Structures are given as C-alpha cells and as structure tokens.
Amino acid sequence: MAFCLAFGLTGGLLPLQAAPTQVSRMLLLEEASRRWGGQPFTEAEALQCGLLEPYSDGKFHLDWPLSRGAAARVLARVVRRLDAEASFPKVFGDVTASAPVAPALAVVGQAFRPVAGDRFVADQIFSPDDLAFAFSMLGPLLPASLSLRLPPADADLKAEMRIGLGFPDRSGAPPRTLQGQVLASDVDRLARLAPLVPADQLAPQNAFDLEAASTGVTEMETALDSFEGTVCEVVLARPADPVLESEVRDFLGQMRETLRHAGEKLRLSRRQLQAALLVDPPSMQRCVELRSRLDTALFRLDRLADQVDRRLAPIPPIGGAE
C-alpha cells in the first residue's frame, strides 16, 4: 500500500511563508497591548496611542517592518507608559552614550540579545525571535496587572468622518448577510482611520493584487477538494494486516502535519486580507468574499484534522478495562 501527499498549498494564494519573518509596527503594539491590557490595539488606537512616530513622509506605515533600534524606541515608550520609573538597562559594545538608540536601551536594553558578540546592531531587522525574547524578559519585570492606557482622544478628530468613495449610507437596518456585516465592519474601520492618516494614504490602491489572491484561493480550493477525498479514503481504511495498518497510521501522521501547516498558511493569508487597506467598494467586496472562502477552507481543514485524530486514537479493548 503506497500513499503520496498531493496537498501542499505551494501555489500562489499570496507570497507567503508559514510564519512571518519580520515584525511590523502594528504587530509589536498588538502584542504589547494584549499582554498589558488584555485586548490588542486596533489600527485607530495604534495611530492615537502616541507610542509611534511618523516617518519622514508624515505617515505611520503600521505594516512596515521594524529595525532593532526602532523596536527599542517603541518598547521604551511602552515601558514608560506602564511605569514611569521602570528601567532595565543593558550595555552594548556598539552603542555609545550619544547614539540615537542609547536612551531607549537605558530603559529596555535587557529585552534584547546581543548580536555578533556584544553588539546591538540597531539597523538589523527585528525578528519574531527578537519579539518573543523581548516579551519573555519584560513580562516577569512588569506585572500583567499594569494597563497600557490610551491618552485622551483629540477633540479635533472627527471620528464620524465618512470616506467619500461611493459607500452607501448605512443609517437604516444592519445588513442581513454575514458578508454584508463584514463589509460594513470594513467600511467602519475606514471611517475610524480616515481622520488619522494622510488623505493620499486612503486613495484607491493598486499594490495589493486581488487577481493573484483570487487565483490563489481557487487553486487552494481545488487542491483541498483532492486532499479531502484522499483523507476520507485513508481514514476509512481498516486493514487487518498489522504492517498495512502501521503504514496507514504513519501516513495519517503525515496528513496531520500537512493539515497543520496548511492551516497556518491559510490563517496568515486571511490575516493579510484582513489587513489590506482597500478603499474602493468593488475591491472591498471581493476581499470580503475571499476571506469568506478562506474561512470555509479553514473549517474544512479543522474537520479533516478531527477525522484524522479520531482515526489515530487508540482503540479501547472490547469490554473495557477490568
């Protein structure tokens, strides 16, 4: 009995890896606000929190990756927001007292591992491993009972401001369909962001390729159809021969790993679709539809994983234990 795995999601849903290799400004704030406050910041809260500085173009670019130096400055502001007297300094061989990152490292230096000996290397990308290490160090030093509070909202911001790009007035009854509710939520998200970001950042975007994403989702669904049939066939196999049964169980173990990796990729894909700042109604509608299809695919993967787990569970002896 020979098996082969035909499902890998290696086609092009989005240019993804199973896990992110960089940490964005938004992700860092989400993790900090989740740890000290219980709820991750929304994008609007991230823009209002005062923990970020705009880039030279005046924009915040929440999705841009952080360098170690930039991450240190953000984390230092987080720590001082939590406890104005807290300091966890560490000395690095390449950071002088006059270095731009020195004040931040005087507050959160212990949250960073040295690179190449005792160097900090401020311009190196802040990685997910760096993020995990930072919170593993800061977590025990700062009680979880502390809360990363937001400053009072600016009275000049008009939170009710609408996006004038053709969205219908939704003053009546809420949408009845789930997709309609999700789309309405996306429009509300834009309305919250509109007063907080430069106008040109809300212009219709061409960088996010919905056509490629749609093609990738279709390819994934076709692969999942085939894989689903294979899983059901193998799960139902009950060979009497112990050798064949061992082969079945080994193959199901491979299937379980494949399902886990596929689920990770789909969840990351869905997160990217959720984060895409699309502003014209047709593109937003298509994005909602793609997210709905990914949700269906994730449900199917979870159902298959449950079938595999039940097939691999030990069979209790007839009559039960004596």
C-alpha positions in Angstrom: 0.0 0.0 0.0 1.6 3.2 -1.1 0.5 6.8 -0.4 1.5 10.2 -1.6 0.7 13.6 -0.3 -0.8 15.8 -3.0 -1.7 18.9 -0.9 0.9 21.5 -0.1 -0.6 24.9 -0.8 2.6 25.7 -2.6 0.6 27.6 -5.3 0.2 31.3 -5.2 -2.5 32.4 -2.7 -0.3 35.3 -1.6 3.5 35.5 -1.5 3.5 33.9 2.0 5.6 31.8 4.3 4.1 29.6 7.1 5.0 32.3 9.6 6.1 35.9 9.3 9.8 36.6 9.3 9.6 40.3 10.3 7.7 42.2 12.9 5.6 45.2 11.9 4.9 48.2 14.0 1.3 47.1 14.3 2.3 43.6 15.4 4.6 45.0 18.2 1.8 47.2 19.5 -0.7 44.4 19.3 1.5 42.1 21.4 2.2 44.8 23.9 -1.4 45.9 24.3 -2.5 42.2 24.5 0.0 41.5 27.3 -0.7 44.7 29.3 -4.4 45.4 28.8 -5.8 42.1 27.5 -7.0 43.5 24.2 -4.8 44.2 21.2 -4.9 47.8 19.9 -7.0 48.4 16.8 -5.3 50.3 13.9 -7.0 53.5 15.0 -5.8 53.0 18.6 -2.3 52.3 17.3 -2.3 55.7 15.5 -3.7 57.5 18.5 -1.6 55.9 21.2 1.4 58.2 21.0 3.8 55.3 21.1 4.8 55.6 17.4 6.5 58.4 15.5 5.6 59.1 11.8 8.2 58.5 9.2 9.8 61.4 7.2 6.8 61.3 4.8 4.4 62.1 7.6 2.8 58.6 7.6 2.9 55.9 10.2 3.0 52.8 7.9 1.8 50.4 10.5 2.6 47.4 8.3 6.3 48.3 7.8 8.9 46.1 9.5 10.8 47.3 12.5 14.6 47.5 12.9 16.0 46.6 16.3 16.7 50.3 17.0 13.1 51.3 16.1 11.7 48.4 18.2 13.8 49.5 21.2 12.4 53.0 21.0 8.8 51.8 20.8 9.3 49.3 23.7 10.9 52.0 25.8 7.8 54.2 25.3 5.6 51.2 26.2 7.6 50.6 29.4 7.5 54.2 30.5 3.8 54.3 29.7 3.3 51.3 32.1 5.7 52.5 34.8 7.4 55.9 34.6 10.2 54.8 36.8 11.0 51.5 35.3 14.4 50.9 33.7 16.1 47.7 32.6 19.4 48.9 31.0 22.0 46.9 29.2 25.3 48.0 27.7 26.2 47.0 24.1 29.6 47.4 22.6 28.5 49.4 19.5 26.2 51.8 21.3 27.8 55.0 22.7 26.2 57.4 25.1 25.4 59.8 22.3 23.9 57.1 20.0 20.2 57.8 19.0 19.2 54.4 20.4 21.1 54.8 23.7 18.2 56.4 25.7 15.9 53.6 24.7 18.4 50.9 25.7 18.8 52.6 29.0 15.1 51.6 29.6 14.7 48.3 27.7 18.3 47.1 27.0 17.6 43.8 28.8 14.9 43.0 26.3 17.5 42.5 23.6 20.0 39.8 23.0 23.4 41.0 21.7 24.3 40.2 18.1 27.8 39.2 17.0 29.5 39.3 20.3 28.3 42.2 22.4 26.9 44.4 19.6 23.3 45.7 19.4 23.2 46.4 15.6 20.4 48.9 15.6 19.7 48.7 11.8 19.2 44.9 11.8 15.6 43.7 11.3 13.6 43.0 14.5 12.6 39.3 14.1 9.8 37.2 15.6 12.5 35.6 17.8 13.6 39.0 19.0 9.9 39.8 19.7 9.5 36.6 21.7 12.7 37.2 23.7 11.8 40.8 24.4 8.4 39.9 26.0 9.9 36.9 27.8 12.3 39.3 29.5 9.9 42.2 30.1 7.0 40.0 31.1 8.4 39.0 34.5 9.7 42.5 35.2 6.4 44.3 34.5 3.2 43.0 36.2 0.4 41.9 33.8 -1.9 44.0 36.0 -0.5 47.1 34.5 -2.5 48.5 31.7 -1.3 50.2 28.5 -3.8 53.0 28.6 -4.5 55.2 25.7 -4.2 59.0 26.0 -7.4 61.1 25.8 -8.7 61.3 22.3 -8.0 64.6 20.4 -11.2 66.6 20.4 -10.4 67.9 17.0 -10.6 64.5 15.4 -13.9 63.9 13.8 -14.5 60.2 14.3 -17.7 60.3 12.3 -16.0 61.4 9.1 -17.0 59.3 6.1 -15.0 58.1 3.2 -16.3 59.8 0.1 -15.6 57.0 -2.4 -19.1 55.7 -3.1 -20.1 53.8 0.0 -23.8 53.8 0.6 -25.4 55.4 3.6 -26.0 52.7 6.2 -28.3 54.6 8.6 -31.0 52.0 8.2 -31.2 48.4 9.3 -27.9 46.5 9.6 -27.0 44.1 6.7 -28.7 40.7 6.9 -26.0 38.5 5.4 -22.7 37.7 7.1 -20.7 39.0 4.2 -22.7 42.2 4.3 -21.9 42.6 8.0 -18.2 42.0 7.4 -18.2 44.6 4.6 -20.0 47.1 6.9 -17.3 46.5 9.5 -14.6 47.1 7.0 -16.3 50.4 6.0 -16.5 51.4 9.7 -12.8 50.6 10.0 -12.0 53.1 7.2 -14.2 55.7 8.8 -12.2 55.4 12.0 -8.9 55.6 10.2 -9.9 58.4 7.9 -9.2 61.3 10.4 -5.9 59.7 11.5 -4.0 59.2 8.3 -3.0 61.4 5.3 -5.6 61.7 2.6 -3.3 60.2 -0.1 -2.9 57.0 2.0 -6.6 56.4 1.5 -6.5 56.7 -2.3 -7.5 53.6 -4.2 -4.6 51.1 -4.1 -3.1 49.0 -6.8 -0.3 47.4 -4.8 -2.5 44.7 -3.4 -3.1 42.2 -6.2 -6.7 40.9 -5.7 -6.5 39.0 -9.0 -3.5 37.0 -7.8 -5.1 36.4 -4.4 -8.4 35.2 -6.1 -6.4 32.8 -8.4 -4.5 31.5 -5.4 -7.7 30.9 -3.4 -9.2 29.0 -6.4 -6.1 26.8 -6.7 -6.1 26.1 -3.0 -9.8 25.1 -3.1 -9.1 22.7 -6.0 -6.1 21.1 -4.1 -8.3 20.9 -0.9 -11.0 19.0 -2.8 -8.5 16.4 -3.9 -6.8 16.2 -0.5 -10.2 15.9 1.3 -11.0 12.8 -0.8 -7.6 11.2 0.0 -8.1 11.8 3.7 -11.5 10.3 3.8 -10.3 7.2 1.8 -7.4 6.6 4.1 -9.4 7.3 7.3 -11.9 4.7 6.3 -9.2 2.1 5.6 -9.1 -0.7 8.3 -6.6 -3.2 7.1 -6.3 -6.4 9.1 -2.7 -6.8 8.3 -0.6 -5.1 11.1 2.0 -3.9 8.6 -0.6 -2.2 6.4 -2.2 -0.7 9.5 1.2 0.7 10.5 1.5 2.3 7.0 -1.9 3.8 7.3 -1.1 5.3 10.7 2.2 6.6 9.5 0.6 8.3 6.5 -2.2 9.8 8.7 0.5 11.2 10.9 2.0 12.9 7.8 -1.5 14.1 6.9 -1.9 15.7 10.3 1.3 17.7 9.8 0.2 18.7 6.4 -3.2 19.9 7.7 -1.5 21.9 10.5 0.9 23.6 8.1 -1.9 24.3 5.6 -4.0 25.8 8.4 -1.1 28.1 9.4 -0.7 29.4 5.9 -4.4 30.0 5.4 -4.7 31.9 8.7 -1.8 34.1 7.7 -3.4 34.6 4.3 -6.6 35.6 5.9 -4.8 38.0 8.2 -3.2 39.7 5.2 -6.5 40.0 3.5 -8.0 41.4 6.7 -5.1 44.0 7.0 -5.3 45.1 3.4 -6.4 48.7 3.3 -8.7 48.6 0.3 -10.9 51.6 -0.2 -13.0 51.2 -3.3 -16.3 49.3 -2.8 -15.7 46.6 -5.5 -12.3 45.7 -4.2 -13.5 45.6 -0.6 -16.4 43.4 -1.6 -14.1 41.0 -3.4 -11.7 40.9 -0.4 -14.6 40.1 1.9 -15.6 37.2 -0.4 -12.1 35.9 -0.4 -11.9 36.0 3.4 -15.2 34.1 3.5 -13.8 31.4 1.2 -10.8 31.1 3.4 -13.0 30.7 6.5 -14.8 27.8 4.7 -11.5 26.2 3.8 -10.3 26.5 7.4 -13.5 24.9 8.6 -12.9 22.0 6.2 -9.3 21.7 7.4 -10.4 21.6 11.0 -13.0 18.9 10.2 -10.4 16.8 8.4 -7.9 17.1 11.3 -10.6 16.0 13.7 -11.3 12.9 11.5 -7.6 12.1 11.4 -7.3 12.5 15.2 -10.2 10.1 15.8 -8.7 7.5 13.4 -5.4 7.7 15.1 -6.9 7.5 18.7 -6.2 4.2 20.4 -9.0 1.6 20.0 -10.3 0.7 23.5 -10.3 -3.1 24.2 -13.6 -4.8 23.9 -15.3 -4.9 27.3 -13.2 -2.1 28.6 -10.5 -2.3 31.3 -11.0 -4.8 34.0 
